[in-house]
Amino acid sequence: MMLVALSAGIVGFIHTLAPGHWLPVVLVSRARKWSLKESIFGALIAASGHVAISSVLALVTVALGTEFL
């Protein structure tokens, strides 16, 4: 289980480096002239939505996999 947790952490870290995850927040915050506080809040909202949707998809995938196996 430690190997799975470590692998998930490494993949998650590398995943956050993709420009598709942080660049939209940077561009929107610059275009709307947001303060640093507003930019961080926008990033937290976007990240929360991303994590929530990914978690739901993971649970659906596990449920379907369990059903088929």
C-alpha positions as CSV (number, residue, x, y, z in Angstrom):
1,M,0.0,0.0,0.0
2,M,2.9,2.4,0.6
3,L,4.1,1.9,-2.9
4,V,0.6,2.7,-4.3
5,A,0.5,5.9,-2.1
6,L,3.9,6.9,-3.1
7,S,3.2,6.3,-6.8
8,A,-0.1,8.3,-6.5
9,G,1.8,11.2,-4.8
10,I,4.5,11.3,-7.5
11,V,2.0,11.1,-10.4
12,G,-0.1,13.8,-8.7
13,F,2.9,16.1,-8.3
14,I,3.9,15.7,-11.9
15,H,0.3,16.1,-13.0
16,T,0.1,19.5,-11.4
17,L,3.1,20.7,-13.4
18,A,1.2,20.4,-16.7
19,P,0.4,23.9,-18.0
20,G,-3.2,23.0,-18.6
21,H,-3.7,23.0,-14.8
22,W,-2.2,26.3,-13.8
23,L,-2.0,28.4,-17.0
24,P,-5.8,29.1,-17.3
25,V,-5.8,30.5,-13.7
26,V,-2.8,32.7,-14.5
27,L,-4.3,34.0,-17.7
28,V,-7.7,34.7,-16.1
29,S,-6.2,36.4,-13.1
30,R,-4.1,38.6,-15.3
31,A,-6.9,39.5,-17.7
32,R,-9.2,40.4,-14.8
33,K,-6.4,42.1,-12.9
34,W,-7.0,39.9,-9.8
35,S,-5.0,40.4,-6.6
36,L,-2.8,37.6,-5.4
37,K,-5.5,36.7,-2.8
38,E,-8.1,36.5,-5.5
39,S,-5.8,34.4,-7.8
40,I,-5.1,31.9,-5.0
41,F,-8.8,31.6,-4.3
42,G,-9.6,31.0,-8.0
43,A,-6.9,28.4,-8.1
44,L,-8.3,26.7,-5.0
45,I,-11.8,26.6,-6.5
46,A,-10.5,25.2,-9.8
47,A,-8.4,22.6,-8.0
48,S,-11.3,21.6,-5.7
49,G,-13.5,21.0,-8.7
50,H,-10.8,19.0,-10.5
51,V,-10.2,16.8,-7.4
52,A,-14.0,16.3,-6.9
53,I,-14.7,15.3,-10.4
54,S,-11.6,13.0,-10.6
55,S,-12.7,11.4,-7.3
56,V,-16.2,10.7,-8.6
57,L,-14.9,9.3,-11.8
58,A,-12.5,7.0,-9.8
59,L,-15.3,5.8,-7.6
60,V,-17.5,5.0,-10.7
61,T,-14.6,3.2,-12.3
62,V,-14.0,1.1,-9.2
63,A,-17.7,0.3,-8.9
64,L,-17.9,-0.7,-12.5
65,G,-14.7,-2.8,-12.3
66,T,-16.0,-4.6,-9.2
67,E,-19.3,-5.3,-10.9
68,F,-17.7,-6.7,-14.0
69,L,-15.1,-8.8,-12.1
